[in-house]
């Protein structure tokens, strides 16, 4: 028996896999286990880890961080 495990999340009656299933053709028997924990999106987890690493590097740096000009996003644009 050849099996494949897919990770993803279930929402509003539909299953959304995190990665594309490979070489599944035709109709196949499937078992779904619903875990009692929220779904974790791997892409979001990677981005958050990168942000944590970035801010840790800034905190560990001895360099002075420059102040940036504040921008008013509510002003009308001159077109």
Protein Blocks (a to p, Z undefined) as FASTA:
>chain_A
ZZdddddddeehiacdfbdcehiehjdddddddddbddddfklmmmmmmmmmmmmmmmmp
mbdcdddddddfkbccdZZ
